C-alpha cells in the first residue's frame, strides 16, 4: 500500500522538526544560522507566526545590525560592564572574520548592551545543553533585537550545567513559520574565569553568532556505538568518516543507476567548490557514491502518511526511527515523474529517511533526495539539490 498523502498547509498545529530543519546549513539562507548545527526535533504546540525572515546571520527582519546582550546570573551585576567592555574590544577582530561579509553582518556597526531581555533558557526546568528549553517557552512571536545573548555564571554553575559538554552554545529563542520552528536567537554561557581568556571568548562569540560550526566535529552526544552517536557537522553520526551517498532506482529500470552514480560523482566535484565545504569538514575525506541503498524509501513504507507542508516540503508519519544510522548521509532515489509529483507536489524533493529518538526529541540523521531520470540529466539541478541535501544550503531558500 502506498503512503497516504494529506495536505495541512493551512493548519496551525505544531509539527515535528525533521532533518531539513536541523541540518548544518552553512550559508546565509532561509533563516538558518551559518555553520550552526541545531540538533532539534521538538514539537511546539500553539506556536505563533514568525516575523519576516532576513538573509544572513541576523535571521529576522527586526534586526538592523548584530546586537549582543550581556547578563550576569548569580554573580555581581557589575560584572556585566566588564563583560560588555571585553566583548566590545573583540568586535574589530570579529569583523575581520572571513565569513562576516558573507553572513551580511556588515550592514551596520555591531553593538553590545548590558542586560538581556529574557532569562537563560538553560536554567528553565528540564532544559538540556543540546536542545535548550524542554517546552515551548523559548518560542516567541517576535525575536529579540539581540542575535546573541551572553550569560555570565559562576564557574561551579557552568560545570554543573554542562558537565563536560564541549561547547556553550544553547538555543535561546525560536520562531515558527506555519508548521516549522527554528532557532533565531542563540545564548552562550561563560564563567568569569573564561571571560578573561581572549581566545576562549573570541571562539565562543564566533560560534555563538554562527560564523563557524557551533559543535566540534568530533564531539559525540551519545555513548553507544558509532552508528548511534550524534556528532557536530553535516555528517551527523560518528560512523561516517566522509560524505557517502547511495543511489537506488525505485519502480523504474535499474540500468539508470550506473548513469546516476556517474552524474552524482561529477556533480559532487562542483559541490566541493562551495565556499563552506571545507568549513563543514567535508574536505577531510573524498566523498563516495555507491549503487544500492540499505533502506527502501520511507515515503513508500506501507501505512505511512505523507503530510504536505507546501513549499516547506513533506513530513512522513510515523517516519523511520533507528538505533544505528546508515553509513550513507544521503539516499538518492530515482523515481518516476508521476510519483515525484504525487508525493512532493512541486515542493522540495526531500524526506528524512532515518531519525534518532532521544527522550522526547527526534533528530533526523539521513536525508532522502528524490529525482527523476530527466532531472539526473541536468548538472545544474544535481549540483543545486546535492548542495542542499548535504546541508550547505537550506532546502527552502
C-alpha positions in Angstrom: 0.0 0.0 0.0 1.3 3.4 -1.0 1.6 6.1 1.6 -1.5 8.2 2.2 -1.0 11.9 1.5 -2.6 14.7 3.5 -2.2 18.5 2.9 -2.1 20.5 6.0 -0.6 23.7 4.7 -3.4 25.7 6.2 -3.2 24.1 9.6 -1.6 25.9 12.6 -0.7 22.8 14.6 2.8 22.3 15.8 4.9 19.8 13.9 8.0 17.6 14.5 11.1 19.2 13.1 12.9 16.8 10.7 16.4 16.7 9.3 15.7 19.5 6.8 15.1 21.9 9.8 18.0 20.7 11.8 20.7 20.2 9.2 24.0 22.0 9.3 23.3 24.9 6.9 26.4 26.9 6.1 25.1 29.8 4.2 23.0 32.9 4.6 19.7 31.3 3.6 16.3 30.6 4.9 16.9 32.0 8.3 19.3 29.2 9.4 22.5 30.1 11.1 25.7 29.9 9.3 27.6 26.9 10.5 25.2 26.1 13.3 24.1 22.5 13.9 20.7 22.7 15.6 20.0 19.2 17.0 16.3 19.9 17.1 13.2 17.7 16.7 10.7 19.1 19.2 7.1 19.7 18.6 5.9 23.1 19.7 2.2 23.3 20.1 0.3 26.6 19.7 3.3 28.5 18.2 2.9 31.9 16.8 3.7 33.0 13.2 7.2 34.4 12.9 8.2 37.8 11.6 9.7 38.1 8.1 13.0 36.3 7.8 16.2 38.1 6.9 19.0 36.7 4.8 22.3 36.3 6.6 23.0 35.7 10.3 20.7 38.3 11.6 17.9 35.9 10.7 14.9 38.2 11.4 13.8 41.4 9.8 13.5 43.4 13.0 17.3 43.4 13.3 19.3 46.1 11.6 22.7 45.0 12.9 24.4 42.4 15.0 23.4 43.2 18.6 24.8 41.2 21.6 23.5 41.5 25.1 25.3 40.5 28.3 23.7 39.3 31.5 25.3 38.4 34.9 23.4 35.5 36.5 24.2 34.6 40.1 27.2 36.9 40.3 27.8 40.6 41.0 25.8 42.5 38.3 28.7 44.9 38.0 30.5 42.2 36.0 28.1 42.9 33.1 30.0 46.1 32.5 33.4 44.3 32.4 31.9 41.6 30.1 30.4 44.3 27.8 33.8 46.0 27.6 35.7 42.8 26.8 33.3 41.9 24.0 33.4 45.4 22.5 37.2 45.1 22.4 36.9 41.9 20.3 34.4 43.3 17.8 37.1 44.6 15.4 38.5 41.1 15.3 35.1 39.5 14.6 34.6 41.9 11.8 37.7 40.6 10.1 36.4 37.0 10.1 36.3 35.5 6.6 32.5 34.9 6.8 31.5 38.3 8.2 30.5 39.9 4.9 29.0 36.6 3.5 26.8 36.5 6.6 25.7 40.1 5.9 26.8 41.3 9.3 28.5 44.3 7.6 25.2 46.2 7.2 25.9 48.4 10.3 28.4 48.5 13.2 27.7 45.8 15.8 26.6 46.8 19.3 26.9 45.3 22.8 24.3 46.0 25.5 24.3 45.3 29.2 21.3 43.3 30.3 19.3 40.7 28.3 15.5 40.8 27.7 14.8 37.2 28.8 16.2 34.7 31.3 18.6 31.9 30.4 16.7 29.1 28.6 19.2 26.6 30.1 18.0 27.4 33.6 14.4 26.5 32.9 13.0 23.2 34.3 14.0 20.2 32.2 16.3 22.2 29.9 19.2 20.5 28.0 22.5 21.8 26.8 22.0 20.5 23.3 18.3 21.4 22.8 17.6 24.3 25.2 14.3 24.6 26.9 12.3 21.4 27.2 8.9 23.0 26.4 7.7 25.8 24.2 8.9 28.6 26.5 11.6 29.6 24.0 9.1 30.1 21.2 8.4 33.8 20.7 6.1 35.8 18.4 8.9 38.3 17.6 12.6 37.7 18.1 14.7 39.9 20.3 16.8 42.5 18.6 19.8 40.8 20.1 21.1 37.9 17.9 23.3 36.7 20.7 22.8 36.5 24.5 25.9 36.2 26.7 25.2 34.8 30.2 28.0 35.1 32.8 27.6 32.5 35.6 29.7 31.2 38.5 32.3 28.5 37.4 30.6 25.9 39.6 27.3 26.5 37.8 28.9 26.2 34.4 30.4 22.8 35.5 27.0 21.7 36.8 25.1 22.7 33.7 27.5 21.5 31.0 29.2 18.5 32.8 31.9 18.2 30.2 29.8 19.0 27.1 32.5 20.8 25.0 30.6 23.8 23.8 28.5 26.5 25.5 26.0 27.4 22.7 22.3 26.9 23.6 19.1 27.9 21.7 17.5 30.9 23.4 14.6 31.9 21.1 12.7 30.1 18.3 10.1 31.5 15.9 7.6 29.5 13.9 6.6 29.7 10.3 3.5 27.7 9.7 4.4 24.2 10.9 8.2 24.6 11.4 10.0 26.3 14.2 13.7 27.4 14.1 16.3 28.9 16.3 16.7 32.7 15.7 18.5 33.7 18.9 21.5 31.9 20.5 22.9 32.1 24.0 26.4 31.3 25.1 27.3 30.6 28.8 30.6 31.7 30.2 32.2 31.9 33.6 34.2 34.9 35.0 37.4 33.0 34.6 36.6 32.2 30.9 35.7 35.8 30.3 39.4 36.6 31.0 40.6 34.3 28.2 40.6 36.3 25.0 40.9 33.2 22.8 38.1 31.4 24.5 35.8 34.4 24.5 36.5 35.1 20.8 35.9 31.4 19.8 32.7 31.4 21.8 31.4 34.6 20.1 32.4 33.4 16.6 30.5 30.1 17.1 27.6 31.7 19.0 27.0 34.1 16.2 27.3 31.3 13.7 30.3 32.3 11.8 31.8 28.8 12.3 30.2 25.5 13.2 28.9 25.5 16.7 29.7 22.0 17.7 33.2 20.3 17.4 33.1 17.8 14.6 34.5 15.1 16.8 32.2 15.5 19.8 29.8 12.7 20.3 26.5 13.2 22.1 25.7 9.6 22.9 27.8 6.8 24.4 26.6 3.9 22.3 28.3 2.6 19.1 29.5 5.0 16.4 26.3 4.5 14.4 24.2 5.8 17.3 26.3 8.7 18.2 25.3 12.2 17.1 28.3 14.5 16.2 28.6 18.0 15.1 29.0 18.8 11.4 26.8 17.7 8.4 27.6 14.0 8.6 25.6 13.9 11.8 26.8 10.5 13.1 30.2 9.1 14.3 30.2 6.1 12.0 30.6 8.4 8.9 34.1 9.3 8.0 33.2 11.1 4.8 30.2 12.1 2.7 28.7 8.9 1.4 25.8 8.8 -1.0 23.9 5.8 -2.2 21.7 5.5 -5.3 18.6 3.3 -5.9 16.1 3.2 -8.8 12.6 2.6 -7.5 9.9 1.3 -9.8 11.9 2.1 -12.9 14.7 0.4 -14.9 17.7 -0.1 -12.7 20.0 0.4 -15.6 19.8 4.1 -14.8 21.7 3.6 -11.5 25.1 3.5 -13.2 24.5 6.7 -15.1 23.1 8.3 -11.9 26.2 7.3 -10.0 28.5 8.9 -12.5 26.3 12.0 -12.7 26.4 12.5 -8.9 30.1 11.9 -8.8 30.6 14.6 -11.4 28.2 17.0 -9.6 30.0 16.5 -6.3 33.1 18.0 -7.8 31.2 21.2 -8.2 29.6 20.9 -4.8 33.1 20.6 -3.3 33.8 24.1 -4.6 31.1 25.5 -2.4 32.7 28.2 -0.1 31.7 26.3 3.0 32.7 22.8 2.0 35.9 23.0 4.0 34.4 24.8 6.9 31.9 22.0 7.2 34.7 19.4 7.5 33.7 17.7 4.2 37.3 18.0 2.8 38.7 15.5 5.3 38.0 12.5 3.0 36.9 12.2 -0.6 33.2 11.6 -1.0 31.9 8.3 -2.3 28.8 7.2 -4.3 27.6 3.6 -4.2 24.8 1.8 -6.0 22.2 0.4 -3.7 20.8 1.9 -0.5 20.3 0.0 2.7 16.7 1.1 3.3 13.7 1.4 0.9 12.3 4.9 0.6 10.5 6.0 3.7 7.7 7.5 1.6 6.8 4.1 0.2 6.6 2.3 3.5 3.2 0.6 4.0 0.8 2.6 6.1 2.8 5.8 6.3 1.0 9.2 6.0 2.7 11.8 3.9 1.8 15.3 5.2 2.3 18.0 2.6 3.8 21.3 4.0 3.6 23.1 0.7 6.8 24.9 -0.2 8.4 23.6 3.0 8.3 20.0 1.8 6.8 17.0 3.4 6.6 15.3 6.8 6.3 11.5 6.9 4.4 10.0 9.8 5.4 7.8 11.6 8.8 8.0 9.8 11.7 5.7 10.4 13.4 5.8 13.9 16.6 3.8 14.0 19.1 2.9 16.7 22.0 2.8 14.3 22.4 5.2 11.3 23.4 4.1 7.9 26.9 4.9 6.7 25.2 6.9 3.9 24.4 10.6 4.7 22.2 10.9 1.6 20.0 8.3 -0.1 19.3 9.3 -3.7 16.1 7.6 -5.1 15.3 7.8 -8.8 11.5 7.6 -9.3 9.0 8.3 -12.0 7.8 11.9 -12.6 4.3 10.8 -11.6 5.4 9.6 -8.2 7.5 12.7 -7.7 4.5 14.9 -8.3 2.2 12.7 -6.2 4.5 12.9 -3.2 6.1 16.3 -3.3 3.6 18.5 -5.3 6.4 20.6 -6.7 8.0 21.2 -3.2 11.5 20.3 -2.1 12.1 16.6 -3.2 13.5 15.6 0.2 12.4 13.4 3.1 14.0 12.4 6.3 14.9 8.7 5.9 16.4 7.9 9.3 16.0 9.6 12.7 17.2 9.1 16.2 15.0 9.4 19.3 16.5 10.9 22.4 13.7 11.0 25.0 11.1 13.3 23.5 13.4 14.7 20.9 13.6 13.3 17.3 16.6 14.2 15.2 16.9 13.4 11.5 20.3 12.0 10.6 19.8 10.7 7.0 18.2 12.5 4.1 16.5 11.1 1.1 16.7 13.1 -2.2 14.2 12.1 -4.8 14.9 12.7 -8.5 13.6 11.7 -11.9 15.6 10.4 -14.8 15.3 13.7 -16.6 16.5 15.7 -13.6 19.6 13.5 -13.5 20.5 14.8 -17.0 20.7 18.4 -15.6 24.1 19.0 -14.0 22.9 22.4 -12.6 19.9 20.7 -11.0 22.0 18.0 -9.5 24.5 20.4 -8.0 21.8 22.6 -6.6 20.0 19.8 -4.8 23.0 17.9 -3.7 24.3 21.1 -2.1 21.0 21.4 -0.2 20.9 17.7 0.7 24.4 17.8 2.2 23.3 20.8 4.3 25.5 23.5 2.8 22.4 25.5 1.9 18.8 25.4 3.1 16.3 23.4 1.1 13.6 26.2 1.0 15.6 29.3 0.2 
